[in-house]
Amino acid sequence: MRRREFIALLGGAAAAWPLAAQAQQTDRVRRLGVVTDTAESNPEGQARIAALRQRLHELGWTEGRNLQVDYRWSGGDVERARAYAAEIVALSPDVIFALANAQLAPLSQETRTIPIVFVGVSDPVGPGYVASFARPGGNITGFTLYEPSMGGKWVETLKEIAPALTRLALMANPDTAIRGGTYYTPAFKSAAATFAVEAVTTPVRSITDIEAAIAALAQTPNTGLIVSPDSFTQAHDKLIVTLASQHRLPAIYGNRSFPIAGGLASYGPNFVDTVQRSASYIDRILRGEKPAELPVQAPIKFEMIVNLKAARALGLEVPPTLLARADEVIE
C-alpha cells in the first residue's frame, strides 16, 4: 500500500470513529423508571401510560429494542410511593418519570443526580424541586397541570349547573395534595363569597374518612362537593362518585375519570396531552440534554366534561350555554 493511501485510510478511520462511537452510544438500551399515581387497573392510568409509550415510540424509543421501562403503580398510597421511589432509584435508570406530587416527593429525596421528569406537580418551586420555572437548576423538570385559580373555576361551574347550592365543600387529602390540600383554598373561598355560598374544607386521609365526610355533608341541604385532584382522590374516584350519587350531592372534579365513572362534571387540564408533551423531555434527556436547562412548562389544553345522565339523576338541568362550552358530553 502506498504511503499516501495509507495516510488517507487512517484519516478516514479517525473521522469515522466519533460517528461510530456516537452510533454505539445511541444504540445502547436506555432505562426509564416510571412511578405513577394510579393503580395498574385504573383505565385513566393506563391511558396515560399508553400515550407516553406512543409518543416515545414516535420519537424513536421502543420498549424491548432500545428502551427498558420499569413501571411502579402507587395507587394513591403514600407509603407505597415511598417504597417504589427507593426501588426505582436503586435500578439506576437513565431517566425517571413521575406522575403527581406524591410520587415526586420521595423520588426527590432518594436522588439528586438521576434526571426526573414530572407531570402533575402544580407548585414545583415551593417544595424546592426546582429553583425556578425558567431554569430548574437541578435534576428535576417537568410539566405542571393545575393552577390555584381553578378553585374559583370549579365553584363557578358547579353553581352554573346547580344554582340552588348555598354551601360548597372542598375535599382534599393533606398528605397527597399540593401544599397540604390548601393550594386551591384561597380562590375557592373567594369565588364562594362572590356567589354568596358558604365555603368549607373537608380533609380526608382514608376510605373511612371519605365515607364519613360525604355522609356528613349530605345532612345539610343544598350542599355541593368539589374534589381536589391528587393521587389519593384519583385512586378512589369510583368510590367518591358512587357516594356522591347515593347522597345526591352535586359534585365537580378536576379529572375526567370522575364523570367517566358516573360523576356530574369535571374541569381540568388534559392529562393525556400533557403526558405526551412530557415524552419530548424524556427523549431530550436520553439524548444528552440536562433537566437543569429544560424549563418547567404549564398545561396548554383544558377540557370540560359533563355527564347528563348524572345530572338527570340529581334533578338538574344543565344550561345549554354550558353544554356548548363542554368538550365532551356524556349522554
C-alpha positions in Angstrom: 0.0 0.0 0.0 1.3 3.4 -0.9 2.1 5.9 1.9 -0.5 8.4 0.7 -3.2 5.8 0.5 -2.2 4.5 4.0 -2.5 8.0 5.5 -5.8 8.6 3.8 -7.1 5.3 5.2 -6.0 6.3 8.7 -7.6 9.7 8.3 -10.9 8.2 7.1 -10.9 5.8 10.1 -10.2 8.6 12.5 -13.1 10.7 11.1 -15.4 7.7 11.2 -14.5 6.8 14.8 -16.6 9.5 16.6 -19.6 8.7 14.4 -19.2 5.0 15.2 -18.9 5.8 18.9 -22.0 8.0 18.7 -24.0 5.3 16.9 -22.9 2.8 19.5 -24.0 5.1 22.3 -27.3 5.8 20.7 -27.9 2.1 20.2 -27.3 1.3 23.9 -30.5 0.2 25.6 -31.6 3.0 27.9 -33.6 2.5 31.1 -36.7 4.5 32.1 -38.3 4.3 35.5 -42.0 5.2 35.8 -43.8 5.8 39.1 -47.4 6.6 38.5 -50.2 7.7 40.8 -52.9 5.2 39.9 -53.4 1.5 40.3 -52.5 -0.6 37.3 -56.1 -1.5 36.8 -57.2 2.2 36.5 -58.3 3.0 32.9 -57.2 6.6 33.2 -53.7 5.5 34.4 -53.5 3.0 31.5 -54.5 5.7 29.0 -51.7 8.0 30.3 -49.1 5.3 30.0 -50.3 4.3 26.5 -50.0 8.0 25.5 -46.4 8.0 26.9 -45.4 4.8 25.1 -46.9 6.0 21.8 -45.1 9.4 21.8 -41.8 7.8 22.9 -42.1 5.3 20.0 -42.7 8.2 17.6 -39.5 9.8 18.9 -37.6 6.6 18.3 -37.8 4.8 21.6 -39.3 1.3 21.6 -39.6 -0.9 24.6 -37.7 -4.2 24.2 -35.5 -2.7 21.5 -33.6 0.4 22.7 -35.6 1.2 25.8 -36.3 -0.8 29.0 -39.1 0.6 31.2 -39.7 -0.3 34.8 -43.2 0.6 36.0 -44.5 1.1 39.5 -48.2 1.8 40.2 -48.6 3.6 43.5 -52.4 3.7 43.5 -52.7 6.7 45.8 -50.8 5.0 48.6 -48.2 7.3 50.2 -46.2 4.5 51.8 -46.2 2.5 48.6 -45.0 5.6 46.7 -42.0 5.9 49.1 -41.1 2.3 48.7 -41.4 2.4 44.9 -39.2 5.6 44.8 -36.4 3.7 46.6 -36.8 0.7 44.3 -36.7 2.7 41.1 -33.7 4.8 42.2 -31.8 1.5 43.1 -32.2 0.4 39.5 -30.1 3.4 38.3 -32.3 4.3 35.3 -31.2 7.0 32.8 -34.4 9.0 33.5 -37.3 8.7 35.9 -40.8 9.7 35.0 -43.0 10.7 38.0 -46.7 11.3 37.8 -48.0 13.6 40.5 -46.7 15.2 43.7 -46.9 12.2 46.0 -44.6 10.3 43.7 -42.1 13.1 43.1 -41.7 14.0 46.7 -40.0 10.7 47.8 -38.1 10.5 44.5 -36.6 13.9 45.1 -35.3 12.7 48.5 -33.9 9.5 47.0 -31.7 11.0 44.3 -30.2 14.4 43.3 -28.4 13.0 40.3 -30.8 10.9 38.2 -32.8 13.1 35.9 -36.5 13.2 36.8 -39.3 14.5 34.6 -42.6 15.1 36.4 -46.2 15.7 35.4 -48.8 16.9 37.8 -46.9 19.0 40.3 -48.6 22.3 40.5 -46.1 24.1 42.7 -42.6 22.7 42.0 -40.8 25.8 43.3 -42.4 25.8 46.8 -41.1 22.4 47.9 -37.7 23.1 46.3 -38.0 20.6 43.4 -36.8 23.3 41.0 -35.2 26.7 41.5 -37.5 28.4 39.0 -39.8 27.6 36.1 -37.4 29.1 33.6 -34.2 27.4 35.0 -34.9 24.4 37.2 -31.3 24.2 38.1 -31.1 20.6 39.3 -32.0 17.1 38.3 -35.8 17.7 38.1 -38.0 19.4 35.5 -41.4 18.7 34.0 -45.0 19.9 33.4 -47.5 21.4 35.8 -51.2 20.6 35.5 -53.2 22.8 37.8 -53.3 26.4 38.8 -54.7 27.9 42.1 -57.3 29.9 40.2 -59.0 26.7 39.2 -60.6 26.6 42.7 -62.7 29.5 41.6 -63.5 27.9 38.2 -64.9 24.8 39.9 -67.2 27.0 42.1 -68.4 29.0 39.1 -69.1 25.9 37.0 -70.9 23.9 39.7 -73.1 26.9 40.6 -74.0 27.2 36.9 -75.1 23.6 36.9 -76.8 23.7 40.3 -77.7 27.3 41.1 -79.6 26.4 44.3 -76.4 25.4 46.1 -75.8 27.5 49.2 -72.8 25.5 50.6 -69.8 24.1 49.0 -67.1 21.7 50.4 -63.6 21.4 49.0 -62.3 17.8 49.7 -58.6 17.0 49.7 -56.1 14.7 51.3 -53.5 16.8 53.2 -50.9 14.0 52.8 -51.0 13.8 49.0 -52.5 17.1 47.8 -50.3 20.1 46.9 -49.5 22.4 49.8 -51.2 20.1 52.2 -54.5 20.5 50.4 -54.6 24.3 50.6 -53.4 25.1 47.1 -56.9 25.9 45.8 -58.4 27.2 49.0 -57.9 31.0 48.6 -59.5 31.0 45.1 -62.2 28.6 46.3 -63.2 30.8 49.2 -63.0 34.0 47.2 -65.3 32.6 44.5 -67.7 31.2 47.1 -68.0 34.6 48.7 -68.8 36.1 45.3 -71.7 33.7 44.8 -72.8 34.2 48.5 -72.1 30.5 49.2 -70.7 29.1 52.4 -67.2 27.5 51.9 -66.0 24.6 54.0 -62.9 22.4 53.6 -63.0 18.7 54.1 -59.7 16.8 54.8 -59.8 13.1 54.1 -57.0 10.5 54.6 -58.7 7.2 54.2 -61.8 5.5 52.7 -63.5 5.7 56.1 -62.9 9.5 56.0 -64.4 9.8 52.6 -67.5 7.8 53.6 -68.0 9.9 56.8 -67.3 13.2 55.1 -69.8 12.7 52.3 -72.5 11.4 54.6 -72.0 14.4 56.9 -72.1 16.9 54.0 -75.3 15.5 52.8 -77.0 16.3 56.1 -77.1 20.0 55.1 -79.5 20.7 52.2 -78.2 22.5 49.1 -74.6 21.4 49.6 -72.2 20.7 46.7 -68.8 19.0 46.6 -65.6 19.9 44.9 -63.0 17.2 44.9 -59.4 18.5 44.8 -57.3 16.5 42.3 -54.5 14.4 43.8 -53.2 10.9 43.9 -55.5 9.8 46.7 -58.8 11.1 45.3 -57.8 9.8 41.9 -57.3 6.3 43.4 -60.8 6.4 44.9 -62.6 8.1 42.0 -65.3 5.4 41.7 -66.0 5.3 45.4 -66.3 9.1 45.6 -68.6 9.2 42.6 -70.8 6.4 44.0 -71.1 8.0 47.4 -71.9 11.5 46.0 -74.6 9.9 43.8 -76.1 8.0 46.7 -76.2 11.1 48.9 -77.4 13.3 46.0 -74.5 15.7 46.2 -73.8 17.7 43.1 -70.1 17.4 42.6 -67.4 18.7 40.3 -63.9 17.2 39.8 -60.5 18.1 38.4 -60.1 15.0 36.4 -62.1 13.4 33.5 -62.0 9.9 35.2 -64.8 11.0 37.6 -67.5 11.9 35.0 -66.5 8.9 33.0 -67.2 6.8 36.2 -70.6 8.5 36.5 -69.8 11.8 38.2 -71.6 15.0 37.3 -68.8 17.1 35.7 -65.1 17.9 35.6 -62.9 20.7 34.5 -59.2 20.5 34.3 -56.2 20.0 32.1 -56.0 17.3 29.5 -53.7 14.9 31.4 -53.0 12.7 28.4 -52.0 15.6 26.3 -49.5 16.8 29.0 -48.1 13.3 29.3 -47.5 13.2 25.6 -45.7 16.5 25.8 -43.5 15.2 28.7 -42.2 12.4 26.4 -40.3 15.1 24.5 -38.3 15.9 27.7 -37.6 12.3 28.3 -36.3 12.0 24.8 -34.1 15.1 25.0 -32.6 13.9 28.3 -31.9 10.4 26.9 -30.1 12.1 24.0 -27.9 14.1 26.4 -29.7 17.3 27.4 -29.8 18.3 31.1 -33.0 18.8 33.1 -31.5 21.8 34.7 -31.7 23.6 31.4 -35.2 22.5 30.4 -37.9 24.9 31.6 -40.9 23.8 33.6 -44.0 24.1 31.3 -47.6 24.8 32.1 -50.6 22.9 30.6 -51.9 24.2 27.3 -55.1 22.1 26.8 -58.0 22.1 29.2 -61.3 20.3 29.0 -64.8 20.3 30.5 -66.7 17.0 30.7 -70.4 16.9 31.6 -72.4 13.8 32.4 -76.0 14.4 31.5 -77.2 11.1 33.0 -75.7 12.1 36.3 -77.4 15.5 36.1 -80.8 14.0 35.4 -80.4 11.6 38.3 -79.9 14.7 40.5 -82.8 16.5 39.0 -80.5 19.1 37.4 -80.9 20.7 34.0 -77.5 21.7 32.6 -77.8 25.1 30.8 -77.4 25.0 27.1 -74.7 27.7 27.3 -72.5 25.4 29.5 -73.2 22.4 27.2 -72.0 24.4 24.3 -68.7 25.1 26.1 -68.2 21.4 27.1 -65.5 19.4 25.3 -67.4 16.2 25.9 -71.0 15.5 26.9 -71.8 12.0 28.3 -75.4 11.1 27.5 
